[in-house]
């Protein structure tokens, strides 16, 4: 009896222990399941945070969206366990072309394996979905019941990226059905794309602000430069007015100086004739038998030799000739300066180009005399109907520019000849030349390759306008280190009429 009671107590205790063990095992099992779910949830949360952090990094990087999206799309395929994806990018800037990526595959599922669906079929489906996205601009669009290449791909998820009401891009995910977990992950994707849209908006506004700042800075610099050049132009205009006044004032005294020198020349000629006659009489008187006359003649002959009268007569004539040439040169320069500086009345007359070229050379002589030699190849051409003062300004600009480009061994060649119902003038130098990059801009206003203070950048621009006003042409060829040649063609009067009629037609 005692053994049976002990056995019953032991059996009952064992059953209680087994019941407790079973309960604890069940609790442990459920705890393990909960732990796995927590780990999976934590893993998913980590992946989701990683996805969102990747998007947040886009705000720090300066990549184009099309270069950044492949990383994001790979994260999306891993998070959602979706096999294939592709994306499109539509830039804010209309000058940039749209971009459609090739078909991407989930690296966790298809590493080293060929694609299981054809890209052509995907392209056709995207072409159908894209207009719907643009029309609806929804957070995402889900399309099911598709069959792509009979590979069990029956669902497409299209997630647009919309910023500032502009469709910036679309990510397409291809899958075989959707699980609840995948549907939940899409909410994370939508949150990430909203964050990405905000970043794009900030970047767009930042780029616009930066562009505006650069434009304002550039405009401000251009304004300062223009202001300086306008001040310089005003100074040059004032100098021109002063030059005209000074030329007028110089012209008056030069007039009577020229008249006086001309009269002095006549007087000196008379003095020389008188002195030479006296010399002849002195020579004859020395031969006289009268001692008084002979002694007086010797005294006069001694005085003649003491003052070296032969040299004085010769040198006086030379000095007078040089003075007359100097006065004539000053009058020519003053006359050219007056014509150059006076305001053009745009009245045209028949001009002799060879005379205008000579006058421009006289005005530029101070610039050219230390820069080598000037070679003229001038042929007889017909007069040109034009404004002599304006044409003088053109040639003076070209000659001065040539002098600035040449060194002391320079050579300026001026060629004038008839050509195609007009006159062709070529002005070439062997100076420093102009590089090809600047050659196309030399006729632009304010453009200059000279140092600050040497040129205003207006000479060639004005010259171009003058030649164009005369219905002519001006061209330039140049090579660095070898020199520059300007070629001007000016039409004769008959050719001008024909050219005008062609312009009307």
Secondary structure, 3 states (H helix, E strand, C coil): CHHHHHHHHHHHHHHHHHHHHHHHHHHHHHHHHHHHHHHHHHHHHHHHHHHHHHHHHCCCCCCCHHHHHHHHHHHHHHHHCCCEEEEEECCCCCCCCCEECCCEECHHHHCCCCCCCCHHHHHHHHHHHHHHHHHHCCCCEEECCCCCCCCCCCEEEEEEEEECCEEEEEEEEEECCCCHHHHHHHHHHHHHHHHHHHHHHHHHHHHHHHHHHHHHHHHHHHHHHHHHHHHHHHHHHHHHHHHHHHHHHHHHHHHHHHHHHHHHHHHHHHHHHHHHHHHHHHHHHCCCCCHHHHHHHHHHHHHHHHCCHHHHHHHHHHHHHHHHHHHHHHHHHHHHHHHHHCCCCCCCEEECHHHHHHHHHHHCHHHHCCCCEEEEEECCCCCEEECHHHHHHHHHHHHHHHHHHCCCCCEEEEEEEECCCEEEEEEEECCCCCCHHHHCCCCCCCCCCCCCCCCCCCHHHHHHHHHHHCCCEEEEEEECCCEEEEEEEEECHHHHHHHHHHHHC
